[in-house]
Amino acid sequence: MKPLAGITVVALEHAIAAPFCSRQLADQGARVIKVERPEVGDFARGYDSRVKGLSSHFTWTNRSKESLSLDLKHARAGEIMDKLLAQADVLVQNLAPGAAARMGLSFEALHAKYPGLIVCDISGYGDSGPYRDKKAYDLLIQSEAGFLSVTGTPDEAAKAGCSIADIAAGMYAYSNILTALIERGRTGLGRRIDVSMLESMAEWMSFPLYYAFDGATPPARAGASHATIYPYGPFVAGDGKSVMLGLQNEREWAVFCDKVLQQPALATDPRFDANAKRSAARAEVKALIEAAFGRLSAARVIERLEEAGIANAQVNTMADLWAHPQLAARQRWTKVSTPVGPVPALLPPGAPDAAQVRMDPIPAVGQHSAAILRELGLSADEIEQLKNDKAI
């Protein structure tokens, strides 16, 4: 039995933050009913067509869900939502600011009817304050939270290569829902959860935020290197490939100079004998390291680093990650079904094997509409009429 088996989640969701949250719940056995626009569905379905014609974003965040297509503006939509929520444990939504409340789906409106229902609202800035109604997308929140100010090169800011603000909000929504389910087990009452993308990213910015405490100079943008520790970042070997390495303390610096660079005197060179000095002299330290690495292949550099016990990594591409030997050795890949055939899927972190989590199909738009509506007590004629009205 999966940990969340028996829990039903209704998700009024699109894009990434809420779908990523509800997929975590589905992974653990919850039944997730995804309410989508008729015909077109979640607009993330159309972001691209890289996975056998499916969107990469949608494929990632929507396995193990049931799709109910429903026009929320249709005359019978309120009745159908009431029937759904009467049997649900959690409502997750990331509609436009205020949209859920205008449809009578605020926590305040629902709590009186369904006192055990947990309502999780995910938005860019939260439900109060001067930014409440401001539109929010992942890149915009990365910018607003200061992430871009510390990411990139000295000459140019850069965004994260994945949807980091959406992921942060989705994971805080997930953990808050789990907490609320535990709380409800004691009190019998649901509660409201208000997750802001900005607040989620601000929490993740805590190191640079405190580094710049009380008006201090913030961390400089350092490309792929660490902003305050050096050497910590990518260095080019003689075959043109880069090797990522990181030193955390003076003991490791001494070992690195002796065993990897084979220049033990550098460890006590007064120009480089403290992290602050090395960080200030980055260009000079980098030149010394790459001069030594220039006589070696990247593979040989990694061998030396391993022998010396220095943390290192390859600078992998997406193709490298698909074929990563560690993921293969730990059997972290399985397959999920989709409307266009099976695709590989990574097991959720922490899951020991595929038997412990749900890895069910990714649904087509409205694939489960008729079955869900029958379950809610609608007749075949009523369902047919909703189809004719293009309400489902």
HELIX and SHEET records of a PDB file:
HELIX    1   1 ALA A   17  ASP A   27  1                                  11    
HELIX    2   2 PHE A   43  GLY A   46  5                                   4    
HELIX    3   3 SER A   56  THR A   61  1                                   6    
HELIX    4   4 ALA A   77  ALA A   86  1                                  10    
HELIX    5   5 ALA A   99  ARG A  102  1                                   4    
HELIX    6   6 PHE A  107  HIS A  111  1                                   5    
HELIX    7   7 ASP A  138  GLU A  144  1                                   7    
HELIX    8   8 PHE A  147  VAL A  150  5                                   4    
HELIX    9   9 ILE A  164  THR A  187  1                                  24    
HELIX   10  10 MET A  197  TRP A  204  1                                   8    
HELIX   11  11 SER A  206  TYR A  211  1                                   6    
HELIX   12  12 PHE A  213  GLY A  215  5                                   3    
HELIX   13  13 GLU A  250  VAL A  255  1                                   6    
HELIX   14  14 PHE A  256  VAL A  260  3                                   5    
HELIX   15  15 PRO A  264  THR A  268  5                                   5    
HELIX   16  16 ASN A  275  ALA A  280  1                                   6    
HELIX   17  17 ARG A  282  PHE A  293  1                                  12    
HELIX   18  18 ALA A  298  ALA A  308  1                                  11    
HELIX   19  19 MET A  318  TRP A  322  1                                   5    
HELIX   20  20 PRO A  325  ALA A  329  1                                   5    
HELIX   21  21 ALA A  354  GLN A  356  5                                   3    
HELIX   22  22 SER A  369  GLU A  375  1                                   7    
HELIX   23  23 ALA A  380  ASN A  388  1                                   9    
SHEET    1   A 6 LYS A  65  SER A  69  0                                        
SHEET    2   A 6 ARG A  31  GLU A  36  1                                        
SHEET    3   A 6 THR A   8  LEU A  12  1                                        
SHEET    4   A 6 VAL A  90  GLN A  93  1                                        
SHEET    5   A 6 ILE A 118  SER A 123  1                                        
SHEET    6   A 6 ARG A 192  SER A 196  1                                        
SHEET    1   B 3 TYR A 232  VAL A 236  0                                        
SHEET    2   B 3 SER A 242  GLY A 246 -1                                        
SHEET    3   B 3 ALA A 311  GLN A 314 -1                                        
SHEET    1   C 2 TRP A 333  VAL A 336  0                                        
SHEET    2   C 2 VAL A 343  LEU A 346 -1                                        
END                                                                             
